[in-house]
Amino acid sequence: MSLIHNRCEFSDRQVVRIQETPDVVPDGQTPHTVSMCAYDELVDVSKPGDRVEITGIFRSTPVRVNPRQRSLKSLYKTFVDILHIKRTNAKRLGVDLSTRDASEQAAGPGAQAVGVGGEEDDEDVDVQSGFGGDATHSVLHEVKEQQTLSIAKAGIITTLNARASILTAANPTGLRYNVNLPITKNIDLPPTLISRFDLVYLVLDKIDEANDRRLACHLVSLYLEDKPDTSGKDILPIETLTAYISYARNRISPVLTKEAGDALAARYIELRKVGEDPRSAEGRITATTRQLESMIRLSEAHARMRFADEVVVDDVEEAAPLIRKAAKSSATDPRTGLVDLDLINTGQLYHQRKLAGDLRRELLQLLDEMGSGFGRATSPSGPSSTAPTKAVRYVDFAKTLND
């Protein structure tokens, strides 16, 4: 028997497997799967991860190892011939049937969380921001530290690359920055997330007559002239600047030289020495390995700006002041005026941790002294004594602790 192609009619056929949705599977059980066959226009109608309702014909075919084997008492393979496919996109996109204000969800807390959104015209699904909930911070931790994004949407579990530079602007929680409070109290971000940024600067609205006059003149010139005053400086067109940055990031890969490595180590040691305190065995933390890695990345970025193939000492000398000024701007203790990176890394200053440790030690010592005094007073009466126990009021205890 031979096949004559020019006298045959061909049709598309696709074998797919569908699985129960997680919301209907009992706990501890494996979801059931069914094999299905789609033909002609039903091929590639749905994609992996879609929620669908299938109308079809249940069929079975015998499984024969030997073509001459009889169908009696043989195994049968079951499948479904698909007649119609209905996509239930509303469930897949997670529609909320509540009456919650949409603006609150888009601009409220957790609005930067990763979710799945769709376009109405072509129904393409992509990862977007603004559809998330309270798990935003945990997602951003992975993106900042590992440069990957793990998603689990519509039954699809995968990891996406997130190798990108992140520029973030944050407003203070009280609508105005309080200089008497640390940065972790002014910005609604956890310290573990703030510490993952290479550079953190504070842009405060301070009263300065010279800066205010320069800003006012610039804004007024936008309405008086076709082109704003640039003080005689040449402004690079945005198209040229974009092409310059794109070429530097994609084509230039500088290599760290030995001299630059020695300079990085020296600058890192200098940053660490700033926190040394001769009066205490434990000094303030003014630099960690994250600052060293940030300095390396900034040095490489400066070399890319020069279209250089090697990172030299001059690049390190340009990157080190940026790290130093950023630490002074965001990690300064408002009480002492000294740099303490524990403020960003843990949200607690060095002297606060020291005071908490001293308070705990004094409290335990005071409890031991007061407890031993009570024990000597009641021991002569014996364990079965019915003598009244002396109670200590909290006010007296706090006064004794303060003294």
VOKE-623154 format. One record per residue (C-alpha): residue number from 1; residue in three letters; x, y, z. Coordinates in nm, 4 decimals, decimal comma. Example, Ala and Ser with C-alpha at 12.3 -4.5 7.8 and 13.67 -1.06 7.14 Angstrom:
BEGIN
k 1; r ala; east 1,2300; north -0,4500; up 0,7800
k 2; r ser; east 1,3670; north -0,1060; up 0,7140
This chain:
BEGIN
k 1; r met; east 0,0000; north 0,0000; up 0,0000
k 2; r ser; east 0,1429; north 0,3383; up -0,0998
k 3; r leu; east 0,0312; north 0,6966; up -0,0462
k 4; r ile; east -0,0469; north 0,9138; up -0,3491
k 5; r his; east 0,0028; north 1,2685; up -0,2256
k 6; r asn; east -0,1564; north 1,4534; up -0,5140
k 7; r arg; east -0,4833; north 1,2670; up -0,4611
k 8; r cys; east -0,4950; north 1,3119; up -0,0838
k 9; r glu; east -0,6590; north 1,5765; up 0,1288
k 10; r phe; east -0,4649; north 1,6934; up 0,4347
k 11; r ser; east -0,5922; north 1,8587; up 0,7499
k 12; r asp; east -0,4240; north 2,0018; up 1,0579
k 13; r arg; east -0,4282; north 1,7922; up 1,3739
k 14; r gln; east -0,3020; north 1,8839; up 1,7189
k 15; r val; east -0,2803; north 1,6628; up 2,0274
k 16; r val; east -0,3142; north 1,8554; up 2,3522
k 17; r arg; east -0,3456; north 1,7599; up 2,7171
k 18; r ile; east -0,5644; north 1,9489; up 2,9597
k 19; r gln; east -0,5376; north 1,9419; up 3,3365
k 20; r glu; east -0,7702; north 2,0207; up 3,6228
k 21; r thr; east -0,7447; north 2,3696; up 3,7652
k 22; r pro; east -0,5802; north 2,3964; up 4,1085
k 23; r asp; east -0,8945; north 2,5395; up 4,2698
k 24; r val; east -1,0952; north 2,2191; up 4,2120
k 25; r val; east -0,8251; north 1,9662; up 4,3002
k 26; r pro; east -0,8585; north 1,8246; up 4,6549
k 27; r asp; east -0,5650; north 1,8742; up 4,8866
k 28; r gly; east -0,2970; north 1,6108; up 4,8566
k 29; r gln; east -0,4188; north 1,4721; up 4,5223
k 30; r thr; east -0,2690; north 1,4919; up 4,1745
k 31; r pro; east -0,4694; north 1,6773; up 3,9062
k 32; r his; east -0,6249; north 1,4555; up 3,6390
k 33; r thr; east -0,5198; north 1,5016; up 3,2758
k 34; r val; east -0,7054; north 1,4155; up 2,9540
k 35; r ser; east -0,5663; north 1,3851; up 2,6012
k 36; r met; east -0,7555; north 1,5706; up 2,3298
k 37; r cys; east -0,7300; north 1,6097; up 1,9534
k 38; r ala; east -0,7985; north 1,9393; up 1,7773
k 39; r tyr; east -0,8514; north 1,9613; up 1,4015
k 40; r asp; east -0,8358; north 2,2325; up 1,1349
k 41; r glu; east -0,9460; north 2,5729; up 1,2664
k 42; r leu; east -0,9314; north 2,4560; up 1,6296
k 43; r val; east -0,5539; north 2,4101; up 1,6140
k 44; r asp; east -0,3609; north 2,6642; up 1,8262
k 45; r val; east -0,6797; north 2,8298; up 1,9474
k 46; r ser; east -0,5647; north 2,8097; up 2,3087
k 47; r lys; east -0,2232; north 2,8469; up 2,4649
k 48; r pro; east -0,0570; north 2,6767; up 2,7624
k 49; r gly; east -0,2035; north 2,8188; up 3,0812
k 50; r asp; east -0,5438; north 2,9139; up 2,9375
k 51; r arg; east -0,8601; north 2,8146; up 3,1201
k 52; r val; east -1,0930; north 2,6516; up 2,8687
k 53; r glu; east -1,4226; north 2,4654; up 2,8477
k 54; r ile; east -1,4192; north 2,1815; up 2,5931
k 55; r thr; east -1,7106; north 2,0260; up 2,4051
k 56; r gly; east -1,6145; north 1,7033; up 2,2310
k 57; r ile; east -1,6674; north 1,3325; up 2,1674
k 58; r phe; east -1,5130; north 1,0778; up 2,3994
k 59; r arg; east -1,3423; north 0,8026; up 2,1975
k 60; r ser; east -1,1229; north 0,5008; up 2,2629
k 61; r thr; east -0,8820; north 0,3024; up 2,0462
k 62; r pro; east -0,7280; north -0,0355; up 2,1266
k 63; r val; east -0,3585; north -0,0486; up 2,1995
k 64; r arg; east -0,2010; north -0,3396; up 2,0110
k 65; r val; east 0,1611; north -0,4334; up 2,0448
k 66; r asn; east 0,1212; north -0,6893; up 1,7661
k 67; r pro; east -0,0857; north -0,5893; up 1,4597
k 68; r arg; east -0,2294; north -0,9409; up 1,4506
k 69; r gln; east -0,3414; north -0,9227; up 1,8117
k 70; r arg; east -0,7144; north -0,9401; up 1,8602
k 71; r ser; east -0,9093; north -0,6578; up 2,0247
k 72; r leu; east -1,0547; north -0,8923; up 2,2828
k 73; r lys; east -0,9298; north -0,8162; up 2,6354
k 74; r ser; east -0,6898; north -0,5522; up 2,5013
k 75; r leu; east -0,6011; north -0,2142; up 2,6497
k 76; r tyr; east -0,7784; north 0,0954; up 2,5213
k 77; r lys; east -0,6390; north 0,4461; up 2,4910
k 78; r thr; east -0,9000; north 0,7153; up 2,5507
k 79; r phe; east -0,9093; north 1,0670; up 2,4110
k 80; r val; east -1,1549; north 1,3399; up 2,3193
k 81; r asp; east -1,2193; north 1,4775; up 1,9710
k 82; r ile; east -1,2689; north 1,8505; up 2,0223
k 83; r leu; east -1,5757; north 2,0102; up 1,8656
k 84; r his; east -1,5713; north 2,3499; up 2,0370
k 85; r ile; east -1,3346; north 2,5444; up 2,2627
k 86; r lys; east -1,4459; north 2,8240; up 2,4938
k 87; r arg; east -1,1810; north 3,0339; up 2,6648
k 88; r thr; east -1,2669; north 3,1576; up 3,0144
k 89; r asn; east -1,0324; north 3,4571; up 3,0256
k 90; r ala; east -1,2091; north 3,6256; up 3,3158
k 91; r lys; east -1,1042; north 3,3567; up 3,5609
k 92; r arg; east -0,7530; north 3,3409; up 3,4249
k 93; r leu; east -0,6976; north 3,7143; up 3,4658
k 94; r gly; east -0,8373; north 3,7082; up 3,8194
k 95; r val; east -1,1331; north 3,9476; up 3,7930
k 96; r asp; east -1,2355; north 4,0959; up 4,1268
k 97; r leu; east -1,6143; north 4,1182; up 4,1556
k 98; r ser; east -1,6011; north 4,3501; up 4,4569
k 99; r thr; east -1,6846; north 4,7205; up 4,4496
k 100; r arg; east -1,3351; north 4,8341; up 4,5399
k 101; r asp; east -1,2269; north 5,1578; up 4,3738
k 102; r ala; east -0,9995; north 5,0924; up 4,0761
k 103; r ser; east -0,7878; north 5,4005; up 4,1470
k 104; r glu; east -0,7100; north 5,2713; up 4,4942
k 105; r gln; east -0,5834; north 4,9441; up 4,3492
k 106; r ala; east -0,3746; north 5,1183; up 4,0838
k 107; r ala; east -0,2237; north 5,3855; up 4,3063
k 108; r gly; east -0,2526; north 5,2447; up 4,6561
k 109; r pro; east -0,0100; north 5,0357; up 4,8601
k 110; r gly; east 0,1346; north 4,7450; up 4,6691
k 111; r ala; east 0,0563; north 4,8946; up 4,3288
k 112; r gln; east 0,3962; north 4,7893; up 4,1943
k 113; r ala; east 0,3401; north 4,4161; up 4,2422
k 114; r val; east 0,3857; north 4,1918; up 3,9426
k 115; r gly; east 0,0689; north 4,0601; up 3,7830
k 116; r val; east -0,0673; north 3,9411; up 3,4503
k 117; r gly; east -0,2482; north 4,1845; up 3,2256
k 118; r gly; east -0,3915; north 4,1525; up 2,8781
k 119; r glu; east -0,4566; north 4,3680; up 2,5737
k 120; r glu; east -0,8083; north 4,3692; up 2,4328
k 121; r asp; east -0,7062; north 4,3949; up 2,0670
k 122; r asp; east -0,4662; north 4,1020; up 2,0284
k 123; r glu; east -0,5149; north 3,9261; up 2,3650
k 124; r asp; east -0,1411; north 3,9101; up 2,4281
k 125; r val; east -0,0550; north 3,8399; up 2,7888
k 126; r asp; east 0,2476; north 4,0022; up 2,9459
k 127; r val; east 0,3807; north 4,0750; up 3,2910
k 128; r gln; east 0,2838; north 4,4227; up 3,4043
k 129; r ser; east 0,2907; north 4,6272; up 3,7211
k 130; r gly; east -0,0151; north 4,7550; up 3,8987
k 131; r phe; east -0,2114; north 4,4306; up 3,9366
k 132; r gly; east -0,0440; north 4,3012; up 4,2510
k 133; r gly; east -0,1222; north 4,2879; up 4,6184
k 134; r asp; east 0,0783; north 4,2840; up 4,9373
k 135; r ala; east 0,3555; north 4,0598; up 4,8001
k 136; r thr; east 0,5207; north 4,3447; up 4,6097
k 137; r his; east 0,8230; north 4,3793; up 4,8341
k 138; r ser; east 0,9087; north 4,0094; up 4,8233
k 139; r val; east 0,9004; north 4,0170; up 4,4432
k 140; r leu; east 1,1246; north 4,3235; up 4,4262
k 141; r his; east 1,3772; north 4,1576; up 4,6562
k 142; r glu; east 1,4365; north 3,8827; up 4,4012
k 143; r val; east 1,4533; north 4,1281; up 4,1114
k 144; r lys; east 1,7080; north 4,3500; up 4,2854
k 145; r glu; east 1,9302; north 4,0745; up 4,4244
k 146; r gln; east 1,9184; north 3,7919; up 4,1661
k 147; r gln; east 1,8000; north 3,9868; up 3,8579
k 148; r thr; east 1,5303; north 3,7272; up 3,7953
k 149; r leu; east 1,1526; north 3,7289; up 3,8277
k 150; r ser; east 0,9621; north 3,4151; up 3,9266
k 151; r ile; east 0,5974; north 3,4105; up 3,8184
k 152; r ala; east 0,3212; north 3,1596; up 3,8846
k 153; r lys; east 0,0195; north 3,2718; up 3,6888
k 154; r ala; east -0,2552; north 3,0685; up 3,5208
k 155; r gly; east -0,0766; north 2,7425; up 3,5901
k 156; r ile; east 0,2525; north 2,8597; up 3,4361
k 157; r ile; east 0,5530; north 2,8528; up 3,6686
k 158; r thr; east 0,8664; north 3,0006; up 3,5177
k 159; r thr; east 1,1545; north 3,2403; up 3,5788
k 160; r leu; east 1,2167; north 3,5474; up 3,3642
k 161; r asn; east 1,5354; north 3,7478; up 3,3321
k 162; r ala; east 1,5197; north 4,0948; up 3,4838
k 163; r arg; east 1,8632; north 4,2333; up 3,3985
k 164; r ala; east 1,7804; north 4,6001; up 3,3943
k 165; r ser; east 1,8864; north 4,9219; up 3,5608
k 166; r ile; east 1,6305; north 5,0508; up 3,8092
k 167; r leu; east 1,5743; north 5,4198; up 3,8814
k 168; r thr; east 1,3230; north 5,4733; up 4,1610
k 169; r ala; east 1,1721; north 5,7863; up 4,3143
k 170; r ala; east 0,9880; north 5,7697; up 4,6468
k 171; r asn; east 0,7810; north 6,0265; up 4,8313
k 172; r pro; east 0,7901; north 6,0524; up 5,2114
k 173; r thr; east 0,5062; north 5,8942; up 5,4027
k 174; r gly; east 0,4115; north 6,2159; up 5,5805
k 175; r leu; east 0,4069; north 6,4212; up 5,2554
k 176; r arg; east 0,7142; north 6,6022; up 5,3873
k 177; r tyr; east 1,0522; north 6,4595; up 5,4789
k 178; r asn; east 1,1302; north 6,4750; up 5,8504
k 179; r val; east 1,5031; north 6,5344; up 5,8898
k 180; r asn; east 1,4866; north 6,4248; up 6,2534
k 181; r leu; east 1,3895; north 6,0713; up 6,1506
k 182; r pro; east 1,5978; north 5,8172; up 5,9572
k 183; r ile; east 1,5216; north 5,7356; up 5,5956
k 184; r thr; east 1,3566; north 5,4054; up 5,6872
k 185; r lys; east 1,0951; north 5,5967; up 5,8897
k 186; r asn; east 1,0277; north 5,8499; up 5,6141
k 187; r ile; east 0,9912; north 5,6075; up 5,3217
k 188; r asp; east 0,7472; north 5,3176; up 5,3210
k 189; r leu; east 1,0051; north 5,0640; up 5,2022
k 190; r pro; east 1,1698; north 4,7897; up 5,4085
k 191; r pro; east 1,5393; north 4,8353; up 5,4924
k 192; r thr; east 1,6295; north 4,5133; up 5,3112
k 193; r leu; east 1,4981; north 4,6629; up 4,9868
k 194; r ile; east 1,6556; north 5,0069; up 5,0295
k 195; r ser; east 1,9970; north 4,8519; up 5,0942
k 196; r arg; east 1,9906; north 4,6792; up 4,7540
k 197; r phe; east 2,0177; north 5,0079; up 4,5637
k 198; r asp; east 2,3672; north 5,1147; up 4,4635
k 199; r leu; east 2,3040; north 5,4850; up 4,5215
k 200; r val; east 2,0403; north 5,6436; up 4,7447
k 201; r tyr; east 2,0181; north 6,0234; up 4,7476
k 202; r leu; east 1,7852; north 6,2618; up 4,9267
k 203; r val; east 1,6427; north 6,5458; up 4,7180
k 204; r leu; east 1,5036; north 6,7843; up 4,9779
k 205; r asp; east 1,3208; north 7,1101; up 4,9141
k 206; r lys; east 1,5430; north 7,3439; up 5,1133
k 207; r ile; east 1,5077; north 7,7211; up 5,1133
k 208; r asp; east 1,7993; north 7,8571; up 4,9098
k 209; r glu; east 1,7645; north 8,1952; up 4,7409
k 210; r ala; east 2,0173; north 8,1233; up 4,4654
k 211; r asn; east 1,8691; north 7,7866; up 4,3695
k 212; r asp; east 1,5138; north 7,9164; up 4,3956
k 213; r arg; east 1,5958; north 8,2108; up 4,1664
k 214; r arg; east 1,7647; north 7,9863; up 3,9094
k 215; r leu; east 1,4703; north 7,7445; up 3,9077
k 216; r ala; east 1,2159; north 8,0250; up 3,8803
k 217; r cys; east 1,4017; north 8,1870; up 3,5898
k 218; r his; east 1,4170; north 7,8559; up 3,4064
k 219; r leu; east 1,0449; north 7,7907; up 3,4473
k 220; r val; east 0,9562; north 8,1430; up 3,3360
k 221; r ser; east 1,1811; north 8,1127; up 3,0283
k 222; r leu; east 0,9792; north 7,8123; up 2,9122
k 223; r tyr; east 0,6807; north 8,0439; up 2,8607
k 224; r leu; east 0,8682; north 8,3456; up 2,7227
k 225; r glu; east 1,0882; north 8,1875; up 2,4548
k 226; r asp; east 1,0628; north 7,9140; up 2,1987
k 227; r lys; east 1,3792; north 7,7559; up 2,3336
k 228; r pro; east 1,4672; north 7,7709; up 2,7032
k 229; r asp; east 1,7842; north 7,9430; up 2,8092
k 230; r thr; east 2,0697; north 7,6934; up 2,8443
k 231; r ser; east 2,3298; north 7,9445; up 2,9700
k 232; r gly; east 2,5379; north 7,9072; up 2,6550
k 233; r lys; east 2,5860; north 7,5311; up 2,6942
k 234; r asp; east 2,5277; north 7,2904; up 2,4087
k 235; r ile; east 2,2471; north 7,0452; up 2,4810
k 236; r leu; east 2,2851; north 6,6980; up 2,3335
k 237; r pro; east 1,9740; north 6,5854; up 2,1411
k 238; r ile; east 1,7764; north 6,3123; up 2,3112
k 239; r glu; east 1,8077; north 6,0842; up 2,0069
k 240; r thr; east 2,1863; north 6,1082; up 2,0142
k 241; r leu; east 2,1978; north 6,0511; up 2,3881
k 242; r thr; east 1,9740; north 5,7441; up 2,3600
k 243; r ala; east 2,1857; north 5,5953; up 2,0827
k 244; r tyr; east 2,5029; north 5,6687; up 2,2809
k 245; r ile; east 2,3755; north 5,4907; up 2,5926
k 246; r ser; east 2,2403; north 5,1961; up 2,3939
k 247; r tyr; east 2,5700; north 5,1441; up 2,2127
k 248; r ala; east 2,7725; north 5,1710; up 2,5337
k 249; r arg; east 2,5579; north 4,9183; up 2,7188
k 250; r asn; east 2,5321; north 4,6625; up 2,4394
k 251; r arg; east 2,8729; north 4,6840; up 2,2723
k 252; r ile; east 3,1185; north 4,7859; up 2,5450
k 253; r ser; east 3,2266; north 4,5277; up 2,8064
k 254; r pro; east 3,5206; north 4,6695; up 3,0044
k 255; r val; east 3,7553; north 4,4412; up 3,1980
k 256; r leu; east 3,8839; north 4,5248; up 3,5457
k 257; r thr; east 4,2601; north 4,5812; up 3,5572
k 258; r lys; east 4,4897; north 4,4939; up 3,8474
k 259; r glu; east 4,5573; north 4,8591; up 3,9287
k 260; r ala; east 4,1849; north 4,9318; up 3,9371
k 261; r gly; east 4,1280; north 4,6293; up 4,1611
k 262; r asp; east 4,3881; north 4,7532; up 4,4072
k 263; r ala; east 4,2280; north 5,0980; up 4,4039
k 264; r leu; east 3,8846; north 4,9460; up 4,4723
k 265; r ala; east 4,0207; north 4,7521; up 4,7695
k 266; r ala; east 4,1913; north 5,0649; up 4,9053
k 267; r arg; east 3,8763; north 5,2774; up 4,8755
k 268; r tyr; east 3,6700; north 5,0043; up 5,0407
k 269; r ile; east 3,9114; north 4,9875; up 5,3341
k 270; r glu; east 3,8946; north 5,3662; up 5,3693
k 271; r leu; east 3,5166; north 5,3509; up 5,3884
k 272; r arg; east 3,5366; north 5,0811; up 5,6543
k 273; r lys; east 3,7839; north 5,2778; up 5,8672
k 274; r val; east 3,5425; north 5,5682; up 5,8992
k 275; r gly; east 3,3324; north 5,3670; up 6,1436
k 276; r glu; east 3,6153; north 5,2725; up 6,3797
k 277; r asp; east 3,5639; north 5,3887; up 6,7378
k 278; r pro; east 3,8631; north 5,3668; up 6,9770
k 279; r arg; east 3,6274; north 5,3826; up 7,2758
k 280; r ser; east 3,4415; north 5,0669; up 7,1742
k 281; r ala; east 3,5448; north 4,7240; up 7,0478
k 282; r glu; east 3,2512; north 4,7267; up 6,8043
k 283; r gly; east 3,2398; north 5,0199; up 6,5650
k 284; r arg; east 2,9779; north 5,1561; up 6,3315
k 285; r ile; east 2,9199; north 4,9869; up 5,9959
k 286; r thr; east 3,0057; north 5,2405; up 5,7263
k 287; r ala; east 3,0587; north 5,0015; up 5,4324
k 288; r thr; east 2,9733; north 4,6425; up 5,3441
k 289; r thr; east 3,0507; north 4,4178; up 5,0508
k 290; r arg; east 2,7432; north 4,5594; up 4,8790
k 291; r gln; east 2,9138; north 4,8979; up 4,8662
k 292; r leu; east 3,2188; north 4,7314; up 4,7132
k 293; r glu; east 3,0058; north 4,5626; up 4,4465
k 294; r ser; east 2,8287; north 4,8918; up 4,3799
k 295; r met; east 3,1649; north 5,0623; up 4,3377
k 296; r ile; east 3,2690; north 4,7960; up 4,0845
k 297; r arg; east 2,9490; north 4,8434; up 3,8830
k 298; r leu; east 2,9851; north 5,2218; up 3,8841
k 299; r ser; east 3,3477; north 5,1948; up 3,7736
k 300; r glu; east 3,2470; north 4,9710; up 3,4844
k 301; r ala; east 2,9691; north 5,2131; up 3,3914
k 302; r his; east 3,2141; north 5,5031; up 3,3855
k 303; r ala; east 3,4434; north 5,3019; up 3,1593
k 304; r arg; east 3,1519; north 5,2361; up 2,9242
k 305; r met; east 3,0867; north 5,6088; up 2,9060
k 306; r arg; east 3,4415; north 5,6511; up 2,7739
k 307; r phe; east 3,4008; north 5,3596; up 2,5287
k 308; r ala; east 3,6979; north 5,1978; up 2,7039
k 309; r asp; east 3,7786; north 4,8275; up 2,7102
k 310; r glu; east 3,9443; north 4,8410; up 3,0533
k 311; r val; east 3,8505; north 4,9823; up 3,3927
k 312; r val; east 4,1349; north 5,2033; up 3,5129
k 313; r val; east 4,2095; north 5,3861; up 3,8376
k 314; r asp; east 4,0440; north 5,7061; up 3,7129
k 315; r asp; east 3,7126; north 5,5217; up 3,6842
k 316; r val; east 3,7439; north 5,4073; up 4,0450
k 317; r glu; east 3,8253; north 5,7619; up 4,1574
k 318; r glu; east 3,5022; north 5,8800; up 3,9950
k 319; r ala; east 3,2899; north 5,6036; up 4,1486
k 320; r ala; east 3,4191; north 5,6221; up 4,5073
k 321; r pro; east 3,2878; north 5,9767; up 4,5811
k 322; r leu; east 2,9436; north 5,8747; up 4,4548
k 323; r ile; east 2,9281; north 5,5903; up 4,7065
k 324; r arg; east 3,0598; north 5,8159; up 4,9831
k 325; r lys; east 2,8117; north 6,0967; up 4,9161
k 326; r ala; east 2,5193; north 5,8555; up 4,8818
k 327; r ala; east 2,6001; north 5,6971; up 5,2184
k 328; r lys; east 2,6318; north 6,0397; up 5,3798
k 329; r ser; east 2,3013; north 6,1496; up 5,2292
k 330; r ser; east 2,0864; north 5,8491; up 5,3185
k 331; r ala; east 2,2626; north 5,6676; up 5,6051
k 332; r thr; east 2,3468; north 5,9551; up 5,8396
k 333; r asp; east 2,2355; north 5,9307; up 6,2000
k 334; r pro; east 2,0141; north 6,2375; up 6,2611
k 335; r arg; east 2,1307; north 6,2537; up 6,6253
k 336; r thr; east 2,5067; north 6,2199; up 6,5875
k 337; r gly; east 2,5571; north 6,3220; up 6,2239
k 338; r leu; east 2,7735; north 6,0129; up 6,1593
k 339; r val; east 2,7324; north 5,7555; up 5,8829
k 340; r asp; east 2,5831; north 5,4269; up 6,0017
k 341; r leu; east 2,4779; north 5,1749; up 5,7354
k 342; r asp; east 2,2920; north 4,9701; up 5,9948
k 343; r leu; east 2,0206; north 5,2291; up 5,9478
k 344; r ile; east 1,9632; north 5,1027; up 5,5914
k 345; r asn; east 2,0577; north 4,7377; up 5,6351
k 346; r thr; east 1,8573; north 4,6662; up 5,9508
k 347; r gly; east 1,6503; north 4,9804; up 6,0101
k 348; r gln; east 1,8155; north 5,0308; up 6,3506
k 349; r leu; east 2,1108; north 5,2510; up 6,4382
k 350; r tyr; east 2,4243; north 5,1329; up 6,6158
k 351; r his; east 2,3581; north 5,3324; up 6,9321
k 352; r gln; east 1,9995; north 5,2045; up 6,9378
k 353; r arg; east 2,1186; north 4,8458; up 6,9268
k 354; r lys; east 2,3747; north 4,9257; up 7,1961
k 355; r leu; east 2,1134; north 5,0903; up 7,4186
k 356; r ala; east 1,8761; north 4,7977; up 7,3680
k 357; r gly; east 2,1503; north 4,5542; up 7,4695
k 358; r asp; east 2,2414; north 4,7594; up 7,7770
k 359; r leu; east 1,8757; north 4,7872; up 7,8758
k 360; r arg; east 1,8254; north 4,4134; up 7,8439
k 361; r arg; east 2,1348; north 4,3424; up 8,0506
k 362; r glu; east 2,0363; north 4,5876; up 8,3258
k 363; r leu; east 1,6811; north 4,4546; up 8,3270
k 364; r leu; east 1,7940; north 4,0957; up 8,3741
k 365; r gln; east 2,0351; north 4,1997; up 8,6475
k 366; r leu; east 1,7644; north 4,3965; up 8,8272
k 367; r leu; east 1,5234; north 4,1034; up 8,8061
k 368; r asp; east 1,7880; north 3,8725; up 8,9498
k 369; r glu; east 1,8565; north 4,1099; up 9,2402
k 370; r met; east 1,4912; north 4,1640; up 9,3217
k 371; r gly; east 1,4132; north 3,7938; up 9,2875
k 372; r ser; east 1,6990; north 3,6881; up 9,5144
k 373; r gly; east 1,5892; north 3,9434; up 9,7770
k 374; r phe; east 1,2366; north 3,8038; up 9,7799
k 375; r gly; east 1,3742; north 3,4516; up 9,8064
k 376; r arg; east 1,5768; north 3,5315; up 10,1220
k 377; r ala; east 1,2788; north 3,6968; up 10,2824
k 378; r thr; east 1,0404; north 3,4058; up 10,2323
k 379; r ser; east 1,2764; north 3,1098; up 10,2683
k 380; r pro; east 1,2641; north 3,0853; up 10,6515
k 381; r ser; east 0,8916; north 3,0252; up 10,6426
k 382; r gly; east 0,9312; north 2,7073; up 10,4380
k 383; r pro; east 0,7701; north 2,6039; up 10,1134
k 384; r ser; east 0,4292; north 2,5511; up 10,2745
k 385; r ser; east 0,4126; north 2,8969; up 10,4291
k 386; r thr; east 0,1001; north 3,1029; up 10,3729
k 387; r ala; east 0,2772; north 3,4357; up 10,4139
k 388; r pro; east 0,1586; north 3,6984; up 10,1641
k 389; r thr; east 0,3800; north 3,7610; up 9,8619
k 390; r lys; east 0,5032; north 4,1136; up 9,8077
k 391; r ala; east 0,3896; north 4,2518; up 9,4705
k 392; r val; east 0,5876; north 4,5141; up 9,2833
k 393; r arg; east 0,4031; north 4,7778; up 9,0853
k 394; r tyr; east 0,5127; north 4,8547; up 8,7324
k 395; r val; east 0,5635; north 5,2237; up 8,8188
k 396; r asp; east 0,8032; north 5,1360; up 9,1015
k 397; r phe; east 0,9836; north 4,8871; up 8,8794
k 398; r ala; east 1,0255; north 5,1444; up 8,6010
k 399; r lys; east 1,1503; north 5,4042; up 8,8508
k 400; r thr; east 1,4037; north 5,1596; up 8,9924
k 401; r leu; east 1,5165; north 5,0683; up 8,6428
k 402; r asn; east 1,5560; north 5,4356; up 8,5511
k 403; r asp; east 1,7661; north 5,5010; up 8,8635
